[in-house]
């Protein structure tokens, strides 16, 4: 899980989503924490 923020956040998320890597983009630290818990629990 990576937290993305800044001017080109939408482009960064698109690149990550299209990369085929097992990476989850998050908007902020709370969102990242929730996504980590969800990923670990399956």
Number of C-alpha atoms within 10 A of each C-alpha: 15 16 16 17 13 7 8 9 14 12 10 15 20 11 11 16 14 9 10 8 8 8 12 15 18 19 13 12 12 11 13 18 14 12 17 16 10 10 11 7 7 6
